Amino acid sequence: MPGPGRVRLRRGRDRREYTIRQLSAVESAPILKRYVRTAPATRPYFRATKDSPAADFIAEAHRHPVFELTQVSEVCADETGQARPTGSYPPA
């Protein structure tokens, strides 16, 4: 189990651990704007529109947290289902 400030994501047998950091409103604004522009289904949840200036996304960033994930390690499951760091799987 990852410690505080970390998350482990899994897709099939591929598992990766990341540190997480919530971005500031200023850092989030361009990401949120791109999200609204490319994912039309999200638009009802935003006061800002796809054509709004970055300042409008900064103003509502507190309602839509954005996180940065930085990969710490890649973890694989061995034949018993136990997690092993990538360098040791498969066993030699």
MOPAC internal coordinates of N, CA, C and O (Angstrom, degrees):
PM7 1SCF
backbone

  N    0.0000 0     0.00 0     0.00 0    0    0    0
  C    1.4588 1     0.00 0     0.00 0    1    0    0
  C    1.5293 1   108.59 1     0.00 0    2    1    0
  O    1.2310 1   119.84 1   -50.38 1    3    2    1
  N    1.3308 1   117.90 1   129.62 1    3    2    1
  C    1.4605 1   120.71 1  -179.46 1    5    3    2
  C    1.5259 1   111.29 1   -68.45 1    6    5    3
  O    1.2310 1   121.23 1   -27.24 1    7    6    5
  N    1.3153 1   115.25 1   152.76 1    7    6    5
  C    1.4601 1   120.65 1   179.75 1    9    7    6
  C    1.5226 1   111.55 1   -80.42 1   10    9    7
  O    1.2310 1   120.62 1     4.58 1   11   10    9
  N    1.3416 1   116.43 1  -175.42 1   11   10    9
  C    1.4694 1   120.77 1   179.37 1   13   11   10
  C    1.5339 1   110.69 1   -60.07 1   14   13   11
  O    1.2310 1   121.13 1   -39.02 1   15   14   13
  N    1.3143 1   115.45 1   140.98 1   15   14   13
  C    1.4590 1   119.98 1  -179.99 1   17   15   14
  C    1.5140 1   113.62 1    77.28 1   18   17   15
  O    1.2310 1   120.66 1  -167.30 1   19   18   17
  N    1.3311 1   116.34 1    12.70 1   19   18   17
  C    1.4648 1   121.17 1   179.00 1   21   19   18
  C    1.5228 1   109.63 1  -132.76 1   22   21   19
  O    1.2310 1   121.53 1   -22.56 1   23   22   21
  N    1.3144 1   114.68 1   157.44 1   23   22   21
  C    1.4626 1   121.40 1   177.47 1   25   23   22
  C    1.5230 1   107.48 1  -143.78 1   26   25   23
  O    1.2310 1   120.50 1   -32.27 1   27   26   25
  N    1.3228 1   116.65 1   147.73 1   27   26   25
  C    1.4582 1   121.45 1   175.15 1   29   27   26
  C    1.5165 1   107.00 1  -116.01 1   30   29   27
  O    1.2310 1   120.76 1   -54.86 1   31   30   29
  N    1.3221 1   116.14 1   125.14 1   31   30   29
  C    1.4627 1   121.93 1   178.47 1   33   31   30
  C    1.5152 1   108.68 1  -109.82 1   34   33   31
  O    1.2310 1   121.44 1   -36.58 1   35   34   33
  N    1.3187 1   114.86 1   143.42 1   35   34   33
  C    1.4558 1   119.97 1  -177.32 1   37   35   34
  C    1.5186 1   109.80 1  -130.68 1   38   37   35
  O    1.2310 1   121.69 1   -40.57 1   39   38   37
  N    1.3198 1   114.36 1   139.43 1   39   38   37
  C    1.4642 1   122.07 1   172.00 1   41   39   38
  C    1.5189 1   106.12 1  -137.12 1   42   41   39
  O    1.2310 1   120.91 1   -73.47 1   43   42   41
  N    1.3184 1   115.86 1   106.53 1   43   42   41
  C    1.4603 1   119.81 1  -173.25 1   45   43   42
  C    1.5182 1   108.83 1    64.95 1   46   45   43
  O    1.2310 1   120.66 1    52.35 1   47   46   45
  N    1.3252 1   116.35 1  -127.65 1   47   46   45
  C    1.4755 1   120.58 1   178.41 1   49   47   46
  C    1.5196 1   111.84 1   -90.23 1   50   49   47
  O    1.2310 1   119.88 1   171.93 1   51   50   49
  N    1.2957 1   117.83 1    -8.07 1   51   50   49
  C    1.4622 1   122.44 1  -178.82 1   53   51   50
  C    1.5227 1   109.36 1   -81.62 1   54   53   51
  O    1.2310 1   120.43 1   -58.88 1   55   54   53
  N    1.3075 1   116.78 1   121.12 1   55   54   53
  C    1.4626 1   122.31 1   178.31 1   57   55   54
  C    1.5091 1   108.50 1  -127.01 1   58   57   55
  O    1.2310 1   121.33 1   -43.81 1   59   58   57
  N    1.3074 1   115.06 1   136.19 1   59   58   57
  C    1.4679 1   120.17 1   178.68 1   61   59   58
  C    1.5087 1   108.86 1  -134.24 1   62   61   59
  O    1.2310 1   121.33 1   -37.64 1   63   62   61
  N    1.3243 1   115.06 1   142.36 1   63   62   61
  C    1.4605 1   120.99 1   179.00 1   65   63   62
  C    1.5208 1   108.92 1  -107.25 1   66   65   63
  O    1.2310 1   121.36 1   -40.49 1   67   66   65
  N    1.3279 1   115.00 1   139.51 1   67   66   65
  C    1.4584 1   121.63 1  -177.28 1   69   67   66
  C    1.5220 1   110.13 1  -132.85 1   70   69   67
  O    1.2310 1   121.10 1   -28.54 1   71   70   69
  N    1.3276 1   115.50 1   151.46 1   71   70   69
  C    1.4524 1   119.55 1   164.60 1   73   71   70
  C    1.5189 1   105.49 1   -87.80 1   74   73   71
  O    1.2310 1   120.36 1   -27.91 1   75   74   73
  N    1.3282 1   116.92 1   152.09 1   75   74   73
  C    1.4587 1   120.27 1   179.62 1   77   75   74
  C    1.5190 1   109.40 1  -123.66 1   78   77   75
  O    1.2310 1   121.51 1   -35.48 1   79   78   77
  N    1.3201 1   114.72 1   144.52 1   79   78   77
  C    1.4577 1   121.38 1   177.88 1   81   79   78
  C    1.5162 1   107.99 1  -143.24 1   82   81   79
  O    1.2310 1   120.65 1   -52.86 1   83   82   81
  N    1.3246 1   116.37 1   127.14 1   83   82   81
  C    1.4564 1   119.23 1   176.72 1   85   83   82
  C    1.5198 1   108.49 1   -76.43 1   86   85   83
  O    1.2310 1   120.79 1   -48.82 1   87   86   85
  N    1.3275 1   116.10 1   131.18 1   87   86   85
  C    1.4544 1   121.09 1   179.94 1   89   87   86
  C    1.5245 1   110.53 1   -77.60 1   90   89   87
  O    1.2310 1   121.22 1   -26.69 1   91   90   89
  N    1.3163 1   115.28 1   153.31 1   91   90   89
  C    1.4660 1   120.45 1   175.42 1   93   91   90
  C    1.5226 1   108.65 1   -70.71 1   94   93   91
  O    1.2310 1   120.83 1   -12.43 1   95   94   93
  N    1.3209 1   116.02 1   167.57 1   95   94   93
  C    1.4654 1   120.85 1   178.95 1   97   95   94
  C    1.5299 1   110.60 1   -59.82 1   98   97   95
  O    1.2310 1   120.46 1   139.59 1   99   98   97
  N    1.3188 1   116.73 1   -40.41 1   99   98   97
  C    1.4726 1   120.50 1  -179.34 1  101   99   98
  C    1.5334 1   110.18 1   -65.90 1  102  101   99
  O    1.2310 1   120.24 1   138.41 1  103  102  101
  N    1.3337 1   117.15 1   -41.59 1  103  102  101
  C    1.4639 1   120.21 1   178.55 1  105  103  102
  C    1.5319 1   111.49 1   -68.33 1  106  105  103
  O    1.2310 1   120.53 1   146.46 1  107  106  105
  N    1.3277 1   116.59 1   -33.54 1  107  106  105
  C    1.4644 1   121.95 1  -177.21 1  109  107  106
  C    1.5186 1   113.62 1   -74.10 1  110  109  107
  O    1.2310 1   120.05 1   148.66 1  111  110  109
  N    1.3165 1   117.51 1   -31.34 1  111  110  109
  C    1.4704 1   121.94 1  -171.61 1  113  111  110
  C    1.5327 1   113.85 1   -51.14 1  114  113  111
  O    1.2310 1   118.64 1   127.41 1  115  114  113
  N    1.3288 1   120.20 1   -52.59 1  115  114  113
  C    1.4713 1   118.16 1  -178.45 1  117  115  114
  C    1.5263 1   113.02 1   -66.09 1  118  117  115
  O    1.2310 1   120.25 1   149.78 1  119  118  117
  N    1.3110 1   117.13 1   -30.22 1  119  118  117
  C    1.4635 1   120.82 1   178.63 1  121  119  118
  C    1.5236 1   109.71 1   -70.04 1  122  121  119
  O    1.2310 1   120.64 1   135.03 1  123  122  121
  N    1.3359 1   116.39 1   -44.97 1  123  122  121
  C    1.4634 1   120.42 1   178.77 1  125  123  122
  C    1.5291 1   111.15 1   -63.47 1  126  125  123
  O    1.2310 1   120.84 1   139.97 1  127  126  125
  N    1.3250 1   116.01 1   -40.03 1  127  126  125
  C    1.4657 1   119.48 1   179.38 1  129  127  126
  C    1.5346 1   110.18 1   -62.44 1  130  129  127
  O    1.2310 1   120.19 1   135.99 1  131  130  129
  N    1.3150 1   117.24 1   -44.01 1  131  130  129
  C    1.4659 1   121.40 1   178.12 1  133  131  130
  C    1.5249 1   110.51 1   -63.72 1  134  133  131
  O    1.2310 1   120.63 1   141.01 1  135  134  133
  N    1.3328 1   116.40 1   -38.99 1  135  134  133
  C    1.4649 1   121.87 1   179.23 1  137  135  134
  C    1.5229 1   110.78 1   -61.22 1  138  137  135
  O    1.2310 1   120.35 1   132.77 1  139  138  137
  N    1.3154 1   116.95 1   -47.23 1  139  138  137
  C    1.4684 1   121.27 1   179.80 1  141  139  138
  C    1.5244 1   110.58 1   -64.96 1  142  141  139
  O    1.2310 1   120.69 1   142.77 1  143  142  141
  N    1.3008 1   116.28 1   -37.23 1  143  142  141
  C    1.4695 1   120.24 1  -179.39 1  145  143  142
  C    1.5282 1   111.76 1   -68.60 1  146  145  143
  O    1.2310 1   119.95 1   140.84 1  147  146  145
  N    1.3416 1   117.70 1   -39.16 1  147  146  145
  C    1.4663 1   120.48 1  -173.62 1  149  147  146
  C    1.5313 1   114.37 1   -96.29 1  150  149  147
  O    1.2310 1   120.47 1   167.09 1  151  150  149
  N    1.3292 1   116.70 1   -12.91 1  151  150  149
  C    1.4728 1   120.14 1  -179.33 1  153  151  150
  C    1.5297 1   109.26 1  -124.94 1  154  153  151
  O    1.2310 1   119.73 1   -99.09 1  155  154  153
  N    1.3310 1   118.12 1    80.91 1  155  154  153
  C    1.4660 1   122.03 1  -174.77 1  157  155  154
  C    1.5313 1   114.44 1   -54.62 1  158  157  155
  O    1.2310 1   119.75 1   150.22 1  159  158  157
  N    1.3115 1   118.08 1   -29.78 1  159  158  157
  C    1.4702 1   120.09 1  -179.37 1  161  159  158
  C    1.5257 1   112.49 1   -63.90 1  162  161  159
  O    1.2310 1   119.89 1   161.89 1  163  162  161
  N    1.3302 1   117.82 1   -18.11 1  163  162  161
  C    1.4761 1   120.95 1  -179.11 1  165  163  162
  C    1.5262 1   112.91 1   -85.09 1  166  165  163
  O    1.2310 1   120.02 1   165.25 1  167  166  165
  N    1.3002 1   117.57 1   -14.75 1  167  166  165
  C    1.4721 1   121.43 1  -172.78 1  169  167  166
  C    1.5182 1   114.96 1   -56.48 1  170  169  167
  O    1.2310 1   118.31 1   142.81 1  171  170  169
  N    1.3277 1   120.83 1   -37.19 1  171  170  169
  C    1.4725 1   119.35 1   179.15 1  173  171  170
  C    1.5354 1   113.87 1   -63.31 1  174  173  171
  O    1.2310 1   120.21 1   162.66 1  175  174  173
  N    1.3200 1   117.20 1   -17.34 1  175  174  173
  C    1.4625 1   121.10 1  -177.34 1  177  175  174
  C    1.5245 1   113.07 1   -91.07 1  178  177  175
  O    1.2310 1   120.52 1   178.22 1  179  178  177
  N    1.3119 1   116.61 1    -1.78 1  179  178  177
  C    1.4628 1   122.73 1  -178.95 1  181  179  178
  C    1.5158 1   110.42 1  -116.82 1  182  181  179
  O    1.2310 1   120.95 1   -38.20 1  183  182  181
  N    1.3170 1   115.78 1   141.80 1  183  182  181
  C    1.4647 1   120.54 1   170.81 1  185  183  182
  C    1.5268 1   109.40 1   -78.49 1  186  185  183
  O    1.2310 1   120.63 1   143.80 1  187  186  185
  N    1.3389 1   116.39 1   -36.20 1  187  186  185
  C    1.4603 1   121.56 1   177.46 1  189  187  186
  C    1.5254 1   108.81 1   -72.37 1  190  189  187
  O    1.2310 1   121.08 1   -29.82 1  191  190  189
  N    1.3082 1   115.55 1   150.18 1  191  190  189
  C    1.4639 1   120.72 1   177.75 1  193  191  190
  C    1.5261 1   109.54 1  -104.31 1  194  193  191
  O    1.2310 1   120.55 1    -7.70 1  195  194  193
  N    1.3121 1   116.56 1   172.30 1  195  194  193
  C    1.4659 1   120.02 1  -179.81 1  197  195  194
  C    1.5235 1   112.29 1   -61.70 1  198  197  195
  O    1.2310 1   120.31 1   159.69 1  199  198  197
  N    1.3230 1   117.01 1   -20.31 1  199  198  197
  C    1.4628 1   120.95 1   179.99 1  201  199  198
  C    1.5271 1   113.44 1  -102.79 1  202  201  199
  O    1.2310 1   120.04 1  -176.16 1  203  202  201
  N    1.3217 1   117.52 1     3.84 1  203  202  201
  C    1.4708 1   121.69 1  -179.49 1  205  203  202
  C    1.5237 1   110.89 1   -68.84 1  206  205  203
  O    1.2310 1   120.49 1   -26.94 1  207  206  205
  N    1.3298 1   116.66 1   153.06 1  207  206  205
  C    1.4715 1   119.67 1   175.87 1  209  207  206
  C    1.5319 1   110.39 1   -71.48 1  210  209  207
  O    1.2310 1   120.95 1   -17.93 1  211  210  209
  N    1.3148 1   115.79 1   162.07 1  211  210  209
  C    1.4710 1   121.56 1  -179.63 1  213  211  210
  C    1.5209 1   111.83 1   -55.22 1  214  213  211
  O    1.2310 1   119.82 1   145.79 1  215  214  213
  N    1.3135 1   117.94 1   -34.21 1  215  214  213
  C    1.4690 1   121.56 1  -179.45 1  217  215  214
  C    1.5283 1   111.95 1   -57.48 1  218  217  215
  O    1.2310 1   119.99 1   144.79 1  219  218  217
  N    1.3232 1   117.62 1   -35.21 1  219  218  217
  C    1.4687 1   120.76 1   178.53 1  221  219  218
  C    1.5324 1   111.27 1   -67.66 1  222  221  219
  O    1.2310 1   120.34 1   145.69 1  223  222  221
  N    1.3174 1   116.95 1   -34.31 1  223  222  221
  C    1.4653 1   120.42 1   177.65 1  225  223  222
  C    1.5283 1   110.78 1   -75.39 1  226  225  223
  O    1.2310 1   120.31 1   145.54 1  227  226  225
  N    1.3195 1   117.01 1   -34.46 1  227  226  225
  C    1.4683 1   120.53 1   174.93 1  229  227  226
  C    1.5236 1   109.28 1   -61.07 1  230  229  227
  O    1.2310 1   120.64 1   137.39 1  231  230  229
  N    1.3217 1   116.38 1   -42.61 1  231  230  229
  C    1.4674 1   121.51 1  -177.43 1  233  231  230
  C    1.5262 1   112.90 1   -62.56 1  234  233  231
  O    1.2310 1   119.94 1   150.15 1  235  234  233
  N    1.3114 1   117.72 1   -29.85 1  235  234  233
  C    1.4646 1   118.44 1  -179.11 1  237  235  234
  C    1.5271 1   113.69 1  -111.95 1  238  237  235
  O    1.2310 1   120.16 1  -167.96 1  239  238  237
  N    1.3125 1   117.30 1    12.04 1  239  238  237
  C    1.4691 1   120.73 1  -179.91 1  241  239  238
  C    1.5276 1   112.16 1   -59.33 1  242  241  239
  O    1.2310 1   119.83 1   150.67 1  243  242  241
  N    1.3197 1   117.93 1   -29.33 1  243  242  241
  C    1.4729 1   120.44 1   179.90 1  245  243  242
  C    1.5334 1   111.63 1   -63.43 1  246  245  243
  O    1.2310 1   120.03 1   159.13 1  247  246  245
  N    1.3275 1   117.55 1   -20.87 1  247  246  245
  C    1.4707 1   121.90 1   179.20 1  249  247  246
  C    1.5247 1   113.05 1   -88.24 1  250  249  247
  O    1.2310 1   120.61 1   167.46 1  251  250  249
  N    1.3367 1   116.43 1   -12.54 1  251  250  249
  C    1.4675 1   121.64 1  -175.15 1  253  251  250
  C    1.5329 1   109.12 1  -136.98 1  254  253  251
  O    1.2310 1   119.51 1  -102.79 1  255  254  253
  N    1.3174 1   118.53 1    77.21 1  255  254  253
  C    1.4654 1   119.69 1  -176.39 1  257  255  254
  C    1.5284 1   112.26 1   -62.62 1  258  257  255
  O    1.2310 1   121.56 1   -37.54 1  259  258  257
  N    1.3094 1   114.63 1   142.46 1  259  258  257
  C    1.4589 1   122.17 1   179.01 1  261  259  258
  C    1.5289 1   106.65 1  -122.55 1  262  261  259
  O    1.2310 1   120.74 1   -45.30 1  263  262  261
  N    1.3305 1   116.19 1   134.70 1  263  262  261
  C    1.4559 1   121.06 1  -178.02 1  265  263  262
  C    1.5121 1   111.00 1  -120.30 1  266  265  263
  O    1.2310 1   121.13 1   -35.67 1  267  266  265
  N    1.3144 1   115.44 1   144.33 1  267  266  265
  C    1.4567 1   122.50 1   173.26 1  269  267  266
  C    1.5250 1   107.18 1   -98.97 1  270  269  267
  O    1.2310 1   120.35 1   -49.98 1  271  270  269
  N    1.3177 1   116.94 1   130.02 1  271  270  269
  C    1.4557 1   121.85 1   175.87 1  273  271  270
  C    1.5182 1   108.11 1  -110.25 1  274  273  271
  O    1.2310 1   120.84 1   -51.58 1  275  274  273
  N    1.3277 1   116.01 1   128.42 1  275  274  273
  C    1.4521 1   121.83 1   177.83 1  277  275  274
  C    1.5163 1   107.86 1  -117.97 1  278  277  275
  O    1.2310 1   120.42 1   -59.23 1  279  278  277
  N    1.3181 1   116.81 1   120.77 1  279  278  277
  C    1.4563 1   120.42 1  -175.84 1  281  279  278
  C    1.5220 1   110.75 1   -65.31 1  282  281  279
  O    1.2310 1   121.54 1   -50.19 1  283  282  281
  N    1.3302 1   114.65 1   129.81 1  283  282  281
  C    1.4520 1   122.20 1   177.92 1  285  283  282
  C    1.5172 1   109.43 1   -98.50 1  286  285  283
  O    1.2310 1   120.41 1   131.76 1  287  286  285
  N    1.3352 1   116.82 1   -48.24 1  287  286  285
  C    1.4579 1   120.79 1  -179.13 1  289  287  286
  C    1.5130 1   109.74 1  -156.33 1  290  289  287
  O    1.2310 1   121.63 1   -18.50 1  291  290  289
  N    1.2986 1   114.49 1   161.50 1  291  290  289
  C    1.4500 1   121.76 1   174.27 1  293  291  290
  C    1.5127 1   105.36 1  -107.32 1  294  293  291
  O    1.2310 1   120.19 1   -48.98 1  295  294  293
  N    1.3155 1   117.24 1   131.02 1  295  294  293
  C    1.4589 1   121.38 1  -177.20 1  297  295  294
  C    1.5215 1   107.98 1  -124.10 1  298  297  295
  O    1.2310 1   120.30 1   -43.42 1  299  298  297
  N    1.3225 1   117.04 1   136.58 1  299  298  297
  C    1.4626 1   121.99 1   176.76 1  301  299  298
  C    1.5197 1   108.59 1  -118.63 1  302  301  299
  O    1.2310 1   120.89 1   -24.44 1  303  302  301
  N    1.3067 1   115.91 1   155.56 1  303  302  301
  C    1.4622 1   119.96 1   175.84 1  305  303  302
  C    1.5196 1   108.18 1   -92.70 1  306  305  303
  O    1.2310 1   120.59 1   -43.10 1  307  306  305
  N    1.3335 1   116.47 1   136.90 1  307  306  305
  C    1.4585 1   119.31 1   175.80 1  309  307  306
  C    1.5243 1   109.92 1   -85.38 1  310  309  307
  O    1.2310 1   120.42 1     6.62 1  311  310  309
  N    1.3113 1   116.79 1  -173.38 1  311  310  309
  C    1.4608 1   120.48 1  -175.51 1  313  311  310
  C    1.5282 1   113.55 1   -62.88 1  314  313  311
  O    1.2310 1   119.38 1   160.60 1  315  314  313
  N    1.3322 1   118.78 1   -19.40 1  315  314  313
  C    1.4638 1   121.28 1   178.19 1  317  315  314
  C    1.5206 1   111.88 1   -93.53 1  318  317  315
  O    1.2310 1   120.27 1   177.36 1  319  318  317
  N    1.3376 1   117.09 1    -2.64 1  319  318  317
  C    1.4567 1   120.91 1  -178.31 1  321  319  318
  C    1.5185 1   113.12 1    90.08 1  322  321  319
  O    1.2310 1   120.41 1   179.27 1  323  322  321
  N    1.3279 1   116.82 1    -0.73 1  323  322  321
  C    1.4641 1   120.61 1   179.11 1  325  323  322
  C    1.5250 1   109.40 1   -78.65 1  326  325  323
  O    1.2310 1   120.90 1   -40.21 1  327  326  325
  N    1.3207 1   115.89 1   139.79 1  327  326  325
  C    1.4623 1   120.47 1   179.52 1  329  327  326
  C    1.5187 1   109.53 1   -73.83 1  330  329  327
  O    1.2310 1   121.01 1   -40.32 1  331  330  329
  N    1.3262 1   115.68 1   139.68 1  331  330  329
  C    1.4589 1   122.08 1   176.17 1  333  331  330
  C    1.5210 1   107.94 1  -134.07 1  334  333  331
  O    1.2310 1   119.92 1   -38.34 1  335  334  333
  N    1.3262 1   117.75 1   141.66 1  335  334  333
  C    1.4668 1   118.99 1   174.04 1  337  335  334
  C    1.5192 1   109.96 1   -57.96 1  338  337  335
  O    1.2310 1   120.27 1   -30.77 1  339  338  337
  N    1.3183 1   117.08 1   149.23 1  339  338  337
  C    1.4565 1   121.40 1  -173.98 1  341  339  338
  C    1.5120 1   113.16 1   -54.15 1  342  341  339
  O    1.2310 1   118.35 1   140.07 1  343  342  341
  N    1.2872 1   120.75 1   -39.93 1  343  342  341
  C    1.4580 1   121.96 1  -176.31 1  345  343  342
  C    1.5125 1   114.17 1   -61.83 1  346  345  343
  O    1.2310 1   119.47 1   161.20 1  347  346  345
  N    1.3435 1   118.62 1   -18.80 1  347  346  345
  C    1.4572 1   119.71 1  -175.44 1  349  347  346
  C    1.5254 1   112.94 1  -108.93 1  350  349  347
  O    1.2310 1   119.18 1  -170.25 1  351  350  349
  N    1.3098 1   119.16 1     9.75 1  351  350  349
  C    1.4646 1   120.92 1   179.67 1  353  351  350
  C    1.5153 1   108.50 1  -125.23 1  354  353  351
  O    1.2310 1   119.16 1   -45.93 1  355  354  353
  N    1.2812 1   119.21 1   134.07 1  355  354  353
  C    1.4591 1   126.24 1    -3.33 1  357  355  354
  C    1.5250 1   110.94 1   -73.73 1  358  357  355
  O    1.2310 1   120.72 1   -20.28 1  359  358  357
  N    1.3365 1   116.22 1   159.72 1  359  358  357
  C    1.4554 1   119.07 1   179.97 1  361  359  358
  C    1.5262 1   111.42 1   -59.75 1  362  361  359
  O    1.2310 1   120.49 1   -34.71 1  363  362  361
  N    1.2826 1   116.66 1   145.29 1  363  362  361
  C    1.4881 1   121.69 1  -178.47 1  365  363  362
  C    1.5043 1   111.25 1   -70.56 1  366  365  363
  O    1.2310 1   120.10 1   180.00 1  367  366  365

